[in-house]
Amino acid sequence: MLDLTIENSQLNQRLVESGDWNIVETEFDSTQLHHQETVFTLSNGYLGTRGTFEEGYPQDCPATLIHGVYDDVAIATTELVNCPNWLPLTIKVAGERFRMDYGEILSYERRLDLRLGIVSRDVRWRSPAGHTLEFHFERFASLANQHFLASRCQITSVDFEGEVEVEVGFHPEPHTQGVKHWQTLKQGGLDNTIWLHSKTLHSAIELGMAAKLVVEAEETTTVHVHQLEQHSPTLITKLAVIPDKTVTLEKIVTVYTSREISTPAEAAIIRLVTAPSYSTLLAAHIAAWDQIWQESDIVIEGDRLAQLSVRYNLFQILAVAPRHDDTVSIPPKTLSGFAYSGHIFWDTEIFILPLLIHTQPALARNLLNYRYHTLRGARRKAQEMGYRGAFYAWESASTGDEVTPRWVPTPDGEQVRIWCGDIEVHINTDVAYGAWQYWQTTGDDQWMRDYGAEMILDTAVFWESRVEWNQKRHSYDIRDVIGPDENHDRVDNNAFTNLFIQWHLQTALTLWDWLVKSYPDTAAQLAEKLDLQPEQRQLWAKIAKHIYINQDLETGLIEQFEGFYNLEYVNLADYEPRTKSMQGLLGVEATSQKQILKQPDVLMLMYLLRDRFDRQTLQTNWDYYSPRTDHTYGSSLGPAIHAILACDLNQSAEAYTHFIRAAMVDLADVRRNAHEGIHAASAGGVWQAVIFGFGGVRMTQFGPIACPNLPANWTRLQFKLKWRNQTYEFDLMK
């Protein structure tokens, strides 16, 4: 088990020494190449670019992903595609190409400035011929204008006098994990500008990209277009360098797709022609980030590792949240990797949304509107499966139709059935819960009237046809489901699902009463559109009252699902140390027959519906389920939630262990899978752990209040929350 509490570990020490705002890498380790590409990802609400090197590196994994740019693929139906790479910039010193695996690296530092949203790299390099130069690279994806990207390279000779050649361009047709998705329609160049016009092979989304190369303060230096047959055009300039003189080159890029404008190539070219200077673009970008941090920053005193890791997690969520498009959402790996095909899961509503609801409500509204725009797909899914109302996709993409693979091949060719898309039904209430939390926090009645009400009500209709009456018990059953703990599928009466449905139906009734009273015309329109009859609302109340829950009335212990108590108990400590999940060790079938949880299930419910359970009930269920949960290599969604509940139980030390496991999941590659991309749900959970766990924040009808439970080494915790158009500033000290 990776011990992240030892703060004098090498990685933690380096992070602590790098300050409160900077992720710094001082030694390049090629074995960590893909992990660090993830860590140094930049996004701007429109696209994300992995932290690969401008000049490339053997077996690197460059990727630029744009929200909503999907294309057809086998098995996963559709996937977010790797877009043309805008980074390429190569340098030749007296004919020898600068690379990190060529010549000698005399000094190296790579830095992600979280406050400014800039990735930079400083390299002192000696060529094989013995020439020494210093290179400074920096890049940003503009938060102020989502269609602008920019990189700068500064070259300083130490002992070389001669010619340096710089070439910039695009990689126009990258593959996505081996799958080709792009067709180049046209490309060209003129003077110091090149451009590209591409289209996805199946979804026919067009992309336009343009770039120009500017050599600063070098009047005699020329830039020209270089194009060989069957190759993409590039821009080349040749520089005469002498020792101690710095030459600065700037590459400014524009990108559009046909999702925003019908002529993306033309738009990219026109925008580039009138583009501001690099320094002007950078100033606007920095100002935009400053505004975001003023509203969303968290200040922690007494624990620099926690301070930096929390800011890193916030940065990745705040950077990727779509600003100008409410038909897209945030994938589980943000826009930093290919895992999960860029599909949308419950991660968004349950884990990511709270940070945005309470600090950037306009961005939260965009994400919820994505679910409104995909309601038609949810209705199609319900109808296809023989149910009424709307049934949201477990994995969703452009239309809201279900894109969870039904069958997935194993390495040996065997086909495995994936049931999540059919029976992980709690997604319906997850979406409703997110919509309700947004409304309760913001008081945005207009949004609830125009969007949220239809989502909450039509997903409530679904439950009428999904429940089954158990005459023997005089209760309603929800059979054949998967709860949050995906180690156990096809179970009956999962407590999380059933009690969350109870909440959903009760909430839908409360919402209906409000709608009839406040907006009777809207209520009448929705009643007609959704075919809502008075007797249905009576049925909702009956289902909510009689839904089956197996809870011991004396102890308060809730059975996770029918038959869970009959499964084999396993002492997880017997398997330590280990470097993979219990399911990975024992196999899918064997794990499903044991009391081994992938992530909190009953405890997840007790967090989301905190006000419905007293402390003793929480303690009883914590004592039972926490030891049965694979905290280290189960789901990355679990540790932050366990941190919050441990705080509720005044177990501060244990809370901190869970918290740091979540906070460092990408920076320290805790689960050995950070190369796949940012753990977005965990990042959102980290914010919740700090605010609702250590900060002890609870929402009341009068606004947020705090009963802090700070970790031993924290001396101060500061943050802001928005509630009903007011900003509440918290300054919590020991």
NORDADA-V74462 format. One record per residue. N is the residue number from 1. NEAR is the number of other C-alpha atoms within 10 Angstrom. Layout:
n->{N:N}
near->{NEAR:NEAR}
This chain:
n->{1:2:3:4:5:6:7:8:9:10:11:12:13:14:15:16:17:18:19:20:21:22:23:24:25:26:27:28:29:30:31:32:33:34:35:36:37:38:39:40:41:42:43:44:45:46:47:48:49:50:51:52:53:54:55:56:57:58:59:60:61:62:63:64:65:66:67:68:69:70:71:72:73:74:75:76:77:78:79:80:81:82:83:84:85:86:87:88:89:90:91:92:93:94:95:96:97:98:99:100:101:102:103:104:105:106:107:108:109:110:111:112:113:114:115:116:117:118:119:120:121:122:123:124:125:126:127:128:129:130:131:132:133:134:135:136:137:138:139:140:141:142:143:144:145:146:147:148:149:150:151:152:153:154:155:156:157:158:159:160:161:162:163:164:165:166:167:168:169:170:171:172:173:174:175:176:177:178:179:180:181:182:183:184:185:186:187:188:189:190:191:192:193:194:195:196:197:198:199:200:201:202:203:204:205:206:207:208:209:210:211:212:213:214:215:216:217:218:219:220:221:222:223:224:225:226:227:228:229:230:231:232:233:234:235:236:237:238:239:240:241:242:243:244:245:246:247:248:249:250:251:252:253:254:255:256:257:258:259:260:261:262:263:264:265:266:267:268:269:270:271:272:273:274:275:276:277:278:279:280:281:282:283:284:285:286:287:288:289:290:291:292:293:294:295:296:297:298:299:300:301:302:303:304:305:306:307:308:309:310:311:312:313:314:315:316:317:318:319:320:321:322:323:324:325:326:327:328:329:330:331:332:333:334:335:336:337:338:339:340:341:342:343:344:345:346:347:348:349:350:351:352:353:354:355:356:357:358:359:360:361:362:363:364:365:366:367:368:369:370:371:372:373:374:375:376:377:378:379:380:381:382:383:384:385:386:387:388:389:390:391:392:393:394:395:396:397:398:399:400:401:402:403:404:405:406:407:408:409:410:411:412:413:414:415:416:417:418:419:420:421:422:423:424:425:426:427:428:429:430:431:432:433:434:435:436:437:438:439:440:441:442:443:444:445:446:447:448:449:450:451:452:453:454:455:456:457:458:459:460:461:462:463:464:465:466:467:468:469:470:471:472:473:474:475:476:477:478:479:480:481:482:483:484:485:486:487:488:489:490:491:492:493:494:495:496:497:498:499:500:501:502:503:504:505:506:507:508:509:510:511:512:513:514:515:516:517:518:519:520:521:522:523:524:525:526:527:528:529:530:531:532:533:534:535:536:537:538:539:540:541:542:543:544:545:546:547:548:549:550:551:552:553:554:555:556:557:558:559:560:561:562:563:564:565:566:567:568:569:570:571:572:573:574:575:576:577:578:579:580:581:582:583:584:585:586:587:588:589:590:591:592:593:594:595:596:597:598:599:600:601:602:603:604:605:606:607:608:609:610:611:612:613:614:615:616:617:618:619:620:621:622:623:624:625:626:627:628:629:630:631:632:633:634:635:636:637:638:639:640:641:642:643:644:645:646:647:648:649:650:651:652:653:654:655:656:657:658:659:660:661:662:663:664:665:666:667:668:669:670:671:672:673:674:675:676:677:678:679:680:681:682:683:684:685:686:687:688:689:690:691:692:693:694:695:696:697:698:699:700:701:702:703:704:705:706:707:708:709:710:711:712:713:714:715:716:717:718:719:720:721:722:723:724:725:726:727:728:729:730:731:732:733:734}
near->{12:14:11:17:13:10:13:11:11:9:14:21:14:16:20:21:14:18:14:23:19:24:23:21:19:14:11:15:9:15:8:11:18:21:22:24:24:28:23:25:26:28:29:29:26:25:27:23:27:23:26:21:18:21:16:18:15:10:9:14:19:28:28:23:25:23:25:23:26:25:20:16:16:9:14:17:15:23:25:27:29:26:25:23:19:27:26:17:21:17:23:16:22:15:11:16:18:21:20:18:11:13:18:16:17:12:13:17:15:21:19:24:18:23:18:19:26:22:23:19:19:18:18:18:24:21:19:13:11:12:18:21:21:19:20:17:20:19:24:23:28:27:26:17:16:20:21:25:24:23:23:20:23:17:21:21:22:19:14:19:15:13:15:20:17:20:20:24:27:22:14:20:18:20:16:20:11:7:12:16:25:25:15:16:11:13:18:16:20:14:12:18:25:26:27:28:23:25:20:21:15:13:13:16:19:24:27:24:28:30:29:26:26:21:21:12:10:12:7:7:13:14:19:18:19:19:13:8:6:6:10:20:22:25:25:20:21:16:18:11:20:16:14:15:10:14:19:17:20:21:24:24:26:27:26:27:24:16:15:10:13:14:16:24:26:18:19:25:24:13:18:22:13:8:16:13:13:17:11:11:21:23:14:15:23:20:14:17:21:16:10:18:19:12:17:21:18:20:17:22:14:14:17:21:22:23:21:25:28:26:25:26:27:24:23:27:24:25:25:24:28:25:18:13:19:18:20:25:30:27:30:26:22:29:34:33:31:23:18:17:23:29:28:25:24:24:21:23:27:19:22:29:28:22:24:22:24:22:23:19:21:13:22:27:20:20:27:26:22:20:28:24:18:21:24:17:23:28:23:21:23:21:15:10:11:10:18:22:24:27:32:34:32:25:23:25:29:23:18:25:21:21:22:24:17:15:14:14:11:9:7:6:8:10:12:11:11:14:18:20:20:18:18:21:24:23:25:27:26:23:23:28:20:24:28:20:17:26:19:17:22:19:14:16:16:11:17:20:18:12:17:26:24:22:28:28:24:25:28:28:23:21:25:18:13:16:16:15:15:14:8:6:10:11:18:22:21:22:18:16:21:26:29:25:22:17:22:22:19:16:18:20:26:31:24:27:28:24:20:21:24:24:16:25:28:20:18:25:18:11:19:21:14:14:20:13:11:13:15:14:12:16:21:13:12:19:16:11:11:15:12:17:10:8:9:13:19:12:13:21:16:16:23:21:14:16:22:23:20:15:13:10:9:7:12:17:21:20:20:27:24:16:11:18:12:10:13:12:13:14:10:15:9:7:10:8:10:13:15:15:17:23:19:12:13:11:11:13:11:12:21:19:15:18:22:26:26:26:28:29:23:25:24:18:18:22:20:15:13:16:10:10:13:11:13:13:17:22:18:14:20:21:11:13:21:16:16:20:22:21:23:22:21:24:20:22:24:30:29:31:28:27:31:29:26:25:25:23:16:15:15:20:15:15:27:27:19:24:30:22:27:31:31:24:23:28:21:19:17:22:20:14:14:22:21:18:24:29:28:28:29:30:31:29:33:34:23:23:29:27:24:25:31:28:25:20:19:15:13:10:7:8:14:16:14:17:14:20:24:24:20:12:10:19:14:16:22:16:20:19:22:21:21:14:11:10:13:14:12:18:12:19:13:12}
